[in-house]
Amino acid sequence: MSYLHCELEHDECHLPTVPNMIFQSKIHIFFEAINLESRKFCGLLKVGQLSHEVLQQIVLFVMENVRYPNIVIKGTLTPVDISKPRNHVLIIGQLHDLIELAYDKISCKLPSKVGEEDWTWAVNSLSPSPTDSCSLYQNVATVAALPLKSSRHNTPSRAHSLTKLVRTHTVGEDECIVIVCEQANLFASVCAIARAYPSYSKKTSSSLSLIYTVTIEILLTDSTVALSRDEIKALTETCEGVRLAAHIVDAPANEMHTDGFIEEVKKVAEKLGLIPTIIRGNELAQKGFGGIYGVGKAALNPPALVVLSHKPQGATENIAWVGKGIVFDTGGLSMKTKTTMPGMKRDCGGAAAILGGFYAAVSAGFSQNLHAVFCLAENAVGPNATKPDDIHTLYSGRTVEINNTDAEGRLVLSDGVVYAAKDLHCSTIVDMATLTGAQGISTELHFSEFASSVADMKNSVADRSNATSSCAGLFIGAHLGFDFPGSWVHVDMASPVHSGERATGYGVALLVAMFARMSENSLIHSLCYFSKNESNSHDRNNSSKKIRLS
């Protein structure tokens, strides 16, 4: 920040003229985004008073510290700003909600030339299969319908299709997304829209094109009560968490190495007023973290165990979220091929989701002790790399014979969950990881797959076709201990961590919703099904069936 001030206040910044007024307006947005008092610099921002080089430095500074496009959430509809030449609006919802939506409730978001008859015709012309859209007046406004039926891939909110529709219709400049939905689907819908706007890009032409604002406006079909400021704040922070997780996963390992990931953790810690615990490098080996150290010891950037702890007054429960943070996975000496190695920057998706989820949950107010444990390493190849047949002693004290260096995630997670149980005294532990490529298909458990004649177990299954996802989770459970008295949940999210070549930020909303009953925010707390209907056990038992049939 001091460097930026120095450059701006320097008397010699009167060289070339600013290229155009649009560029100047972007700089004003920058100042607002980083909470600087732009009036201090108004004189410098006049044509001719800042060199193009200095402006580029401002661009780089802000792009590194502010995620664009910027997302703003509003609980009510606001009239279209007629002073702007284009006011692109996307109105999206399920067909029955759009049909029942009265014109006078949505007219403020429509171009003046779109009347009630035009709106009615457009909505009635929609025939989603699975989705459909209709342009209103030269594509300035568009109405789009979500699928009629949900499936195992598409929850009642139709979140998957919502993300795809927004991506299809985004115009890459200031725009407004109006989501028409029931209150029960609000949280999932807003998170789905956030996923449509990734913030990471190193395209040389994209620095300015990314700088625009997406306004999400909410129209609830089953409530006339406007969202409170705290509820909007919770939605905003969850969106930030989703986009943070996606940003980390999208970033390449030459930037998002273990040191880079630790910096992201430190940024979140600073926002929340926390001090991270960091154990890294040789200290890991000295303290017995043989899994994390063994996986990451060959990398230029040393492995680390990083912990963020939120400890509010009056808390009675200890919860840990443990994330696999393999910033890149070459497979180690059991090396991946040239076709399977690209994309392995995404192997930190579990830890990224934990960081985004922790930020969202704590920012909204979390009533219990919550610990985020990040198991960070790069599974690299080098003289010091772990070799097949090596034996490592993990933090559990159990020995593991390495028969596949490409089965590394379970090693780092085992250290993490044991640390959560033994050192943080957590009774509830969730681990989250992009653990196995077979995550989408296998379900059974076979611990005999890990049998070793020289150690307590091997780290990979003997039969690669035998439920490798379940076996990987079972390996972690063996180190936590099958007699662990608390609750343990293993989440393998290798498939949903990305869609195509872009990260999804998956896991953030899942974590927030899983622990909704511990949130002090009314909107987040409403996500807890049991809080809505504690006494009706019959409805609880049949809720999954209702969702499947809806």
C-alpha positions as CSV (number, residue, x, y, z in Angstrom):
1,M,0.0,0.0,0.0
2,S,2.9,2.4,0.8
3,Y,4.4,1.8,-2.6
4,L,1.1,2.7,-4.2
5,H,0.9,5.9,-2.2
6,C,4.5,6.8,-3.1
7,E,3.9,6.4,-6.8
8,L,0.6,8.4,-6.8
9,E,2.0,11.3,-4.7
10,H,5.2,11.6,-6.7
11,D,5.6,15.0,-8.3
12,E,7.1,13.6,-11.5
13,C,4.0,11.8,-12.6
14,H,3.1,14.4,-15.3
15,L,4.5,12.7,-18.4
16,P,2.2,11.2,-21.1
17,T,-1.6,11.7,-21.2
18,V,-4.0,9.1,-19.9
19,P,-5.0,7.0,-22.9
20,N,-8.8,7.5,-22.5
21,M,-11.5,8.4,-20.1
22,I,-12.7,4.8,-19.8
23,F,-9.3,4.0,-18.3
24,Q,-9.6,6.8,-15.8
25,S,-13.0,5.6,-14.7
26,K,-11.5,2.2,-14.1
27,I,-9.0,3.7,-11.8
28,H,-11.8,5.4,-9.8
29,I,-13.3,1.9,-9.4
30,F,-10.0,0.6,-8.3
31,F,-9.8,3.2,-5.5
32,E,-13.3,2.4,-4.3
33,A,-12.5,-1.4,-4.4
34,I,-9.4,-1.1,-2.2
35,N,-11.1,1.4,0.2
36,L,-8.8,4.3,-0.7
37,E,-10.1,7.9,-0.5
38,S,-10.2,8.6,-4.2
39,R,-10.6,12.4,-3.6
40,K,-6.9,12.5,-2.6
41,F,-6.0,11.5,-6.2
42,C,-8.7,13.3,-8.2
43,G,-6.2,15.9,-9.3
44,L,-3.7,13.3,-10.4
45,L,-6.3,11.4,-12.4
46,K,-7.0,14.3,-14.8
47,V,-5.8,13.9,-18.3
48,G,-2.0,14.2,-18.5
49,Q,-1.2,13.9,-14.8
50,L,-0.5,10.2,-14.4
51,S,1.8,8.3,-16.7
52,H,0.5,5.2,-18.4
53,E,3.2,3.2,-16.6
54,V,2.0,4.4,-13.2
55,L,-1.6,3.5,-14.1
56,Q,-0.5,0.0,-15.2
57,Q,1.2,-0.4,-11.8
58,I,-2.1,0.5,-10.2
59,V,-3.9,-2.0,-12.4
60,L,-1.4,-4.8,-11.4
61,F,-1.7,-3.8,-7.7
62,V,-5.4,-3.9,-7.6
63,M,-5.8,-7.0,-9.8
64,E,-3.6,-8.8,-7.3
65,N,-5.7,-7.7,-4.3
66,V,-9.2,-7.4,-5.6
67,R,-11.2,-10.2,-7.3
68,Y,-12.9,-9.2,-10.5
69,P,-15.5,-9.1,-11.8
70,N,-16.9,-7.6,-8.7
71,I,-20.1,-9.2,-7.4
72,V,-22.7,-7.0,-5.6
73,I,-25.8,-8.6,-4.0
74,K,-29.0,-6.7,-3.4
75,G,-32.1,-8.0,-1.6
76,T,-34.6,-6.0,-3.7
77,L,-34.9,-4.9,-7.4
78,T,-33.6,-1.5,-8.3
79,P,-34.7,0.5,-11.4
80,V,-32.5,0.4,-14.5
81,D,-30.0,3.2,-14.6
82,I,-31.1,5.0,-17.8
83,S,-27.9,7.1,-17.8
84,K,-25.9,4.1,-18.9
85,P,-26.0,3.3,-22.6
86,R,-26.5,-0.5,-22.0
87,N,-28.1,-2.0,-18.9
88,H,-27.9,-5.7,-19.6
89,V,-30.3,-7.7,-17.4
90,L,-30.7,-11.5,-17.2
91,I,-33.8,-12.6,-15.5
92,I,-33.6,-16.3,-14.6
93,G,-35.9,-18.7,-12.7
94,Q,-38.0,-21.8,-12.9
95,L,-40.7,-21.7,-15.5
96,H,-43.7,-21.8,-13.1
97,D,-42.1,-18.9,-11.1
98,L,-41.6,-16.8,-14.2
99,I,-45.1,-17.4,-15.4
100,E,-46.6,-16.4,-12.1
101,L,-44.4,-13.3,-11.9
102,A,-46.5,-10.2,-12.3
103,Y,-45.2,-7.7,-14.9
104,D,-45.3,-4.8,-12.4
105,K,-42.9,-6.6,-10.1
106,I,-40.2,-7.0,-12.8
107,S,-40.9,-4.0,-15.1
108,C,-38.3,-1.8,-13.4
109,K,-35.6,-4.1,-14.7
110,L,-36.9,-4.1,-18.3
111,P,-36.1,-1.7,-21.2
112,S,-38.8,0.9,-21.6
113,K,-39.9,-0.5,-24.9
114,V,-40.7,-3.9,-23.3
115,G,-44.4,-3.8,-22.3
116,E,-46.5,-6.2,-20.4
117,E,-47.6,-8.0,-23.5
118,D,-44.0,-8.5,-24.7
119,W,-43.1,-9.9,-21.3
120,T,-46.0,-12.3,-21.2
121,W,-45.3,-13.5,-24.7
122,A,-41.6,-14.0,-24.0
123,V,-42.3,-16.1,-20.8
124,N,-45.0,-18.2,-22.4
125,S,-42.7,-18.9,-25.3
126,L,-40.1,-20.6,-23.1
127,S,-39.9,-24.3,-23.4
128,P,-37.0,-25.5,-21.3
129,S,-35.4,-28.7,-22.6
130,P,-33.5,-28.7,-20.3
131,T,-33.2,-24.9,-20.4
132,D,-34.4,-22.1,-22.7
133,S,-34.1,-18.3,-23.0
134,C,-35.7,-15.5,-24.9
135,S,-34.2,-12.1,-25.8
136,L,-36.1,-8.9,-24.9
137,Y,-35.3,-5.9,-27.0
138,Q,-31.9,-6.3,-28.8
139,N,-30.5,-8.6,-26.1
140,V,-30.4,-5.8,-23.6
141,A,-32.6,-8.0,-21.4
142,T,-33.0,-11.8,-21.5
143,V,-35.4,-14.1,-19.6
144,A,-34.2,-17.7,-19.1
145,A,-35.9,-20.7,-17.7
146,L,-34.3,-23.5,-15.6
147,P,-35.0,-27.2,-16.1
148,L,-38.5,-28.4,-15.3
149,K,-37.3,-31.4,-13.3
150,S,-34.4,-31.9,-10.9
151,S,-32.1,-34.9,-11.0
152,R,-29.4,-36.4,-8.9
153,H,-27.1,-33.9,-10.6
154,N,-29.5,-30.9,-10.3
155,T,-30.9,-30.1,-6.9
156,P,-34.3,-28.4,-6.5
157,S,-32.5,-25.0,-7.1
158,R,-31.2,-26.3,-10.5
159,A,-27.8,-24.9,-9.5
160,H,-25.8,-26.7,-12.2
161,S,-28.0,-25.4,-15.0
162,L,-28.1,-21.9,-13.4
163,T,-24.3,-21.6,-13.6
164,K,-24.3,-22.8,-17.2
165,L,-27.1,-20.3,-18.2
166,V,-25.3,-17.4,-16.6
167,R,-22.0,-18.3,-18.3
168,T,-23.8,-18.5,-21.6
169,H,-25.5,-15.1,-21.4
170,T,-22.9,-13.0,-19.6
171,V,-21.8,-10.0,-21.7
172,G,-18.4,-9.3,-20.0
173,E,-19.4,-5.8,-18.8
174,D,-21.6,-4.3,-16.1
175,E,-24.7,-6.4,-15.9
176,C,-27.5,-7.4,-13.5
177,I,-28.7,-11.0,-12.8
178,V,-32.2,-11.2,-11.3
179,I,-32.8,-14.6,-9.7
180,V,-36.5,-15.4,-9.2
181,C,-36.7,-18.3,-6.7
182,E,-38.2,-19.6,-3.5
183,Q,-36.3,-18.7,-0.3
184,A,-35.3,-22.3,0.3
185,N,-33.3,-22.2,-3.0
186,L,-31.8,-18.7,-2.5
187,F,-28.4,-19.8,-1.0
188,A,-27.7,-22.4,-3.6
189,S,-28.8,-20.1,-6.4
190,V,-26.6,-17.2,-5.4
191,C,-23.6,-19.6,-5.0
192,A,-24.3,-21.0,-8.5
193,I,-24.2,-17.5,-10.0
194,A,-20.9,-16.8,-8.2
195,R,-19.4,-19.9,-9.8
196,A,-20.1,-18.5,-13.3
197,Y,-17.6,-15.7,-12.7
198,P,-14.0,-17.0,-12.2
199,S,-11.5,-14.4,-11.1
200,Y,-8.2,-15.9,-12.2
201,S,-6.8,-14.9,-15.5
202,K,-3.3,-14.3,-17.0
203,K,-4.5,-13.4,-20.4
204,T,-2.6,-10.2,-21.5
205,S,-5.8,-8.6,-22.8
206,S,-8.0,-9.4,-19.8
207,S,-6.8,-7.0,-17.1
208,L,-9.3,-4.3,-18.0
209,S,-12.0,-6.5,-19.5
210,L,-12.4,-8.3,-16.2
211,I,-13.0,-5.0,-14.3
212,Y,-16.8,-4.8,-14.3
213,T,-19.6,-5.3,-11.7
214,V,-22.2,-8.0,-11.7
215,T,-25.2,-7.1,-9.6
216,I,-27.3,-10.0,-8.3
217,E,-30.8,-8.9,-7.4
218,I,-33.1,-11.3,-5.6
219,L,-36.9,-11.7,-6.1
220,L,-38.4,-14.2,-3.7
221,T,-41.6,-15.8,-4.8
222,D,-42.7,-16.9,-1.4
223,S,-41.8,-14.0,0.8
224,T,-42.4,-10.3,0.8
225,V,-39.9,-9.6,3.5
226,A,-36.7,-8.0,2.2
227,L,-33.4,-9.6,3.1
228,S,-31.6,-8.0,6.1
229,R,-28.2,-6.5,5.8
230,D,-26.7,-9.4,7.7
231,E,-28.3,-11.9,5.4
232,I,-27.0,-10.1,2.3
233,K,-23.6,-9.9,4.0
234,A,-23.6,-13.7,4.6
235,L,-24.5,-14.4,0.9
236,T,-21.7,-12.0,-0.2
237,E,-19.1,-13.6,2.0
238,T,-20.1,-17.1,0.8
239,C,-19.8,-16.0,-2.8
240,E,-16.3,-14.6,-1.9
241,G,-15.4,-17.9,-0.4
242,V,-16.6,-19.8,-3.5
243,R,-14.6,-17.6,-5.8
244,L,-11.5,-17.7,-3.5
245,A,-11.5,-21.5,-3.7
246,A,-11.9,-21.4,-7.5
247,H,-9.2,-18.8,-7.8
248,I,-6.7,-20.9,-5.8
249,V,-7.5,-24.1,-7.9
250,D,-7.3,-22.2,-11.2
251,A,-3.9,-20.7,-10.3
252,P,-0.9,-22.6,-11.7
253,A,1.7,-24.2,-9.3
254,N,4.4,-21.7,-10.3
255,E,2.2,-19.2,-8.5
256,M,0.1,-21.2,-6.1
257,H,2.9,-23.3,-4.6
258,T,2.9,-24.1,-0.9
259,D,4.2,-20.6,-0.1
260,G,1.6,-19.0,-2.3
261,F,-1.2,-21.0,-0.6
262,I,0.1,-20.0,2.8
263,E,-0.1,-16.4,1.7
264,E,-3.8,-16.9,0.8
265,V,-4.3,-18.4,4.3
266,K,-2.6,-15.4,5.9
267,K,-4.9,-13.0,4.0
268,V,-8.0,-14.8,5.3
269,A,-6.5,-14.9,8.8
270,E,-5.9,-11.1,8.6
271,K,-9.5,-10.4,7.5
272,L,-10.8,-12.5,10.4
273,G,-8.4,-11.3,13.0
274,L,-6.7,-14.7,13.5
275,I,-3.1,-15.8,13.7
276,P,-2.3,-19.0,11.7
277,T,-0.2,-21.9,13.1
278,I,2.4,-23.0,10.6
279,I,4.6,-26.1,10.8
280,R,6.7,-26.5,7.7
281,G,9.8,-28.1,6.2
282,N,12.1,-30.1,8.5
283,E,9.9,-29.2,11.5
284,L,7.3,-31.5,10.1
285,A,9.7,-34.4,10.2
286,Q,10.9,-33.6,13.7
287,K,7.3,-33.5,15.0
288,G,6.3,-36.8,13.4
289,F,4.3,-35.7,10.3
290,G,5.8,-38.3,8.1
291,G,2.9,-38.2,5.6
292,I,3.0,-34.5,4.8
293,Y,6.8,-34.3,4.9
294,G,7.4,-37.5,2.9
295,V,5.1,-36.3,0.1
296,G,6.5,-32.8,-0.2
297,K,10.2,-33.0,0.8
298,A,11.5,-33.1,-2.8
299,A,9.8,-29.8,-3.8
300,L,11.5,-26.4,-4.0
301,N,8.8,-24.9,-1.7
302,P,8.7,-26.9,1.5
303,P,5.5,-28.7,2.7
304,A,3.5,-27.3,5.6
305,L,0.7,-28.0,8.0
306,V,-1.2,-24.7,8.5
307,V,-4.1,-24.2,11.0
308,L,-6.6,-21.4,11.4
309,S,-8.6,-21.6,14.7
310,H,-11.8,-19.7,15.5
311,K,-12.6,-19.9,19.2
312,P,-15.7,-17.9,20.2
313,Q,-16.7,-17.4,23.8
314,G,-19.2,-19.9,25.1
315,A,-18.3,-22.6,22.5
316,T,-18.8,-26.2,23.7
317,E,-17.9,-28.2,20.5
318,N,-14.6,-28.6,18.7
319,I,-14.9,-29.1,14.9
320,A,-12.1,-29.5,12.4
321,W,-12.2,-29.2,8.6
322,V,-9.1,-30.8,7.1
323,G,-8.1,-30.1,3.5
324,K,-5.8,-31.9,1.1
325,G,-3.6,-29.2,-0.4
326,I,-1.4,-30.9,-3.0
327,V,-0.5,-27.8,-5.0
328,F,0.7,-30.0,-7.9
329,D,0.8,-33.7,-8.3
330,T,3.3,-35.2,-10.7
331,G,2.6,-38.6,-9.2
332,G,6.1,-38.5,-7.7
333,L,8.4,-41.3,-8.9
334,S,5.3,-43.3,-9.8
335,M,4.9,-40.6,-12.4
336,K,1.8,-39.6,-14.2
337,T,1.8,-39.5,-18.0
338,K,1.8,-36.5,-20.3
339,T,-2.0,-36.8,-20.7
340,T,-2.9,-37.3,-17.0
341,M,-0.5,-34.8,-15.4
342,P,-2.0,-31.6,-16.9
343,G,-4.7,-30.3,-14.6
344,M,-3.0,-31.5,-11.4
345,K,-2.9,-28.0,-10.1
346,R,-6.4,-28.8,-9.1
347,D,-5.2,-31.3,-6.5
348,C,-5.4,-28.6,-3.8
349,G,-9.2,-28.3,-4.3
350,G,-10.0,-29.8,-0.9
351,A,-7.8,-27.3,1.0
352,A,-9.1,-24.4,-1.2
353,A,-12.7,-25.3,-0.3
354,I,-11.8,-25.5,3.4
355,L,-10.3,-22.0,3.2
356,G,-13.2,-20.5,1.4
357,G,-15.7,-22.3,3.6
358,F,-13.9,-21.3,6.8
359,Y,-13.9,-17.6,5.7
360,A,-17.6,-17.7,4.9
361,A,-18.7,-19.6,8.0
362,V,-16.6,-17.5,10.5
363,S,-17.5,-14.2,8.8
364,A,-21.2,-15.0,9.1
365,G,-20.8,-15.9,12.8
366,F,-19.9,-19.4,13.9
367,S,-20.9,-20.3,17.4
368,Q,-18.6,-23.2,18.0
369,N,-14.8,-23.8,17.9
370,L,-13.8,-24.3,14.3
371,H,-10.4,-25.3,13.1
372,A,-9.3,-25.3,9.4
373,V,-6.3,-27.6,8.9
374,F,-4.4,-27.3,5.6
375,C,-2.1,-30.2,4.6
376,L,0.1,-28.5,2.0
377,A,2.7,-30.2,-0.2
378,E,3.9,-30.5,-3.8
379,N,4.3,-34.1,-4.9
380,A,7.4,-33.4,-6.9
381,V,10.2,-35.4,-8.5
382,G,13.8,-34.9,-7.3
383,P,16.8,-36.5,-5.5
384,N,15.0,-36.3,-2.2
385,A,11.7,-37.7,-3.5
386,T,10.0,-40.6,-1.7
387,K,10.6,-43.9,-3.5
388,P,8.4,-47.0,-3.8
389,D,9.3,-49.4,-1.0
390,D,10.1,-46.5,1.4
391,I,8.4,-46.8,4.8
392,H,7.1,-43.7,6.5
393,T,5.8,-43.3,10.0
394,L,2.8,-41.0,10.1
395,Y,1.5,-38.8,12.9
396,S,-0.7,-41.6,14.1
397,G,2.5,-43.6,14.8
398,R,1.6,-46.3,12.3
399,T,4.0,-47.3,9.6
400,V,3.2,-47.2,5.9
401,E,5.0,-49.0,3.1
402,I,4.9,-46.8,-0.1
403,N,3.9,-48.9,-3.1
404,N,2.6,-46.0,-5.1
405,T,3.9,-42.4,-4.7
406,D,0.9,-41.2,-6.7
407,A,-1.4,-42.2,-3.7
408,E,-0.2,-39.2,-1.7
409,G,-3.3,-37.4,-0.7
410,R,-4.3,-40.0,1.9
411,L,-0.9,-39.7,3.5
412,V,-1.1,-35.9,4.1
413,L,-4.8,-36.2,5.1
414,S,-4.0,-38.9,7.6
415,D,-1.6,-36.6,9.4
416,G,-4.1,-33.8,9.3
417,V,-7.1,-35.7,10.8
418,V,-4.9,-37.2,13.5
419,Y,-3.6,-33.8,14.4
420,A,-7.2,-32.5,14.6
421,A,-8.1,-35.3,17.0
422,K,-5.0,-35.5,19.1
423,D,-3.8,-31.9,19.3
424,L,-7.0,-29.9,18.6
425,H,-9.2,-32.3,20.6
426,C,-11.9,-32.2,17.9
427,S,-15.0,-34.4,18.2
428,T,-16.2,-33.7,14.7
429,I,-13.8,-34.0,11.8
430,V,-14.5,-33.4,8.1
431,D,-11.8,-34.1,5.6
432,M,-12.2,-32.9,2.0
433,A,-10.0,-33.9,-0.9
434,T,-9.6,-34.4,-4.6
435,L,-8.5,-37.9,-3.6
436,T,-9.2,-40.4,-6.3
437,G,-10.0,-40.4,-10.0
438,A,-12.6,-43.1,-9.3
439,Q,-14.5,-40.9,-7.0
440,G,-17.6,-40.8,-9.3
441,I,-18.1,-44.6,-9.5
442,S,-16.9,-46.7,-6.6
443,T,-18.6,-47.4,-3.3
444,E,-17.3,-50.5,-1.5
445,L,-14.8,-51.0,1.3
446,H,-12.0,-53.5,1.3
447,F,-9.2,-52.9,3.8
448,S,-7.3,-56.1,2.9
449,E,-6.2,-54.2,-0.2
450,F,-3.6,-52.4,2.0
451,A,-1.9,-55.5,3.5
452,S,1.9,-55.2,3.9
453,S,4.4,-57.8,5.1
454,V,6.9,-55.2,6.4
455,A,4.8,-52.3,7.7
456,D,1.4,-51.7,9.2
457,M,-0.1,-51.1,5.8
458,K,0.7,-50.0,2.2
459,N,-0.6,-46.7,0.9
460,S,-2.3,-48.0,-2.2
461,V,-4.6,-50.8,-3.1
462,A,-3.4,-54.1,-4.6
463,D,-6.3,-54.1,-7.1
464,R,-6.9,-50.7,-8.8
465,S,-10.3,-51.7,-9.9
466,N,-11.6,-52.5,-6.4
467,A,-13.4,-49.4,-5.1
468,T,-10.3,-47.2,-4.8
469,S,-12.2,-44.2,-3.6
470,S,-13.7,-46.0,-0.7
471,C,-10.4,-47.7,0.1
472,A,-8.7,-44.3,0.2
473,G,-11.1,-43.0,2.7
474,L,-10.8,-46.2,4.7
475,F,-7.0,-45.6,4.8
476,I,-7.5,-42.2,6.4
477,G,-10.0,-43.7,8.9
478,A,-7.4,-46.4,9.9
479,H,-5.0,-43.7,11.1
480,L,-7.7,-41.7,12.8
481,G,-8.7,-44.9,14.5
482,F,-11.7,-47.1,14.1
483,D,-12.4,-46.5,17.8
484,F,-12.5,-42.7,17.3
485,P,-15.4,-41.6,19.6
486,G,-16.4,-38.6,17.6
487,S,-17.9,-38.1,14.1
488,W,-15.8,-38.3,11.0
489,V,-16.9,-37.4,7.4
490,H,-14.7,-38.1,4.4
491,V,-15.5,-36.0,1.3
492,D,-13.9,-37.0,-2.0
493,M,-14.6,-34.3,-4.5
494,A,-12.2,-35.1,-7.3
495,S,-14.9,-34.8,-10.0
496,P,-16.9,-31.6,-9.0
497,V,-13.8,-29.6,-8.2
498,H,-13.8,-28.4,-11.9
499,S,-16.1,-28.1,-14.8
500,G,-14.2,-28.2,-18.1
501,E,-11.0,-26.2,-17.6
502,R,-12.3,-24.0,-14.9
503,A,-12.6,-24.5,-11.1
504,T,-16.0,-24.5,-9.5
505,G,-15.2,-23.5,-5.9
506,Y,-17.0,-26.7,-4.9
507,G,-17.1,-27.5,-1.2
508,V,-17.5,-24.0,0.2
509,A,-21.3,-23.9,0.1
510,L,-21.4,-27.6,1.2
511,L,-19.4,-26.9,4.3
512,V,-21.4,-23.8,5.2
513,A,-24.7,-25.8,4.8
514,M,-23.5,-28.9,6.6
515,F,-22.8,-26.8,9.8
516,A,-25.6,-24.4,9.3
517,R,-27.1,-25.1,12.8
518,M,-24.0,-23.5,14.3
519,S,-24.3,-20.3,12.4
520,E,-25.4,-17.1,14.1
521,N,-26.7,-15.7,10.8
522,S,-30.4,-16.3,10.3
523,L,-30.2,-17.0,6.6
524,I,-27.3,-19.5,7.0
525,H,-29.1,-21.1,10.0
526,S,-32.2,-21.6,7.9
527,L,-30.2,-24.0,5.7
528,C,-30.3,-26.5,8.5
529,Y,-33.2,-28.8,7.7
530,F,-33.6,-30.1,11.3
531,S,-34.0,-26.5,12.7
532,K,-37.1,-26.1,10.5
533,N,-38.8,-29.3,11.5
534,E,-37.3,-30.8,14.7
535,S,-40.4,-32.6,15.7
536,N,-41.4,-34.2,12.4
537,S,-39.1,-37.2,12.1
538,H,-41.3,-38.8,9.4
539,D,-40.7,-35.8,7.1
540,R,-36.9,-36.0,7.9
541,N,-36.8,-39.6,7.0
542,N,-38.5,-39.0,3.7
543,S,-36.8,-35.7,2.7
544,S,-34.3,-37.3,0.3
545,K,-37.1,-39.1,-1.5
546,K,-39.0,-35.9,-1.9
547,I,-36.0,-34.2,-3.4
548,R,-35.5,-36.9,-5.9
549,L,-39.1,-36.7,-7.0
550,S,-39.4,-33.0,-7.1
